[in-house]
Amino acid sequence: MASTARPASPLEVRGGVAPLRAGQGYSFFLRRLHSLSGIVPVGAFLIEHFVSNAFATRGPAAYAKQVEFLSSFPFVVGLELFGIWLPILYHALYGFYIWYRGESNVADYPWAGNWMYNAQRWTGAIAFFYMVWHTWHLRFTGIHLLSHPDAAFGKVQAEFQSPWAVVFYAVGIVCASWHFAYGLWLFAAKWGITTGDKARRRFGYVCLAIGLLFVGVGAVTMYSFLSTPIEPSGATQVTMSAPLH
């Protein structure tokens, strides 16, 4: 008697995202350092940078005064090097390495978590190249802002004379805001600050609000540069070295 084989029951795939892998050995340490550096000092610098640039809403004089205030910190070059640029470089390069070694399956399993993973990688990459471009143009071309912070407002305005630069600024602000906000959510999940789906969901709303706040502050700041009459590009006084803002 012929027997009919029972059709195999379809494999049930539950929605969601696989648990975050902590890694082992050096990988565990480097991943934790990468996660931590995204909050301190890189995230802290991002907050300071948004706040300092928001002084542009009060006019060129207030903006120049804020830049000059930042230059008054002792050992400002060392603080920038070890507190900003090297941590950003490590966070970016190791982030590219994680992306290179990662396995994304958005096409096969279009879950929200997978899309968030890819969005985090792409926004990080765009934000990094935006910072490189932003730093190069404002820091190493034209008038030396480290010596002439009073020219900072006018130099940013000169950048905005190109529509492509305005678009790139806007995209950079959105990407940096998203990357930090979702990175904050990932940090809380990885470090055991938010435990359980309910806590993570609630904190997700908080992070969403933070990201939208950053985008809003960046948009208002950009509008201030665009709506203010063009400032002269020359500096009227020589001041102490100041970080890029």
Helices and strands as residue ranges (DSSP letters): H 26-39, H 42-53, G 54-58, H 60-70, H 76-80, I 81-85, H 86-101, H 112-139, G 149-151, H 152-159, H 163-190, H 197-227
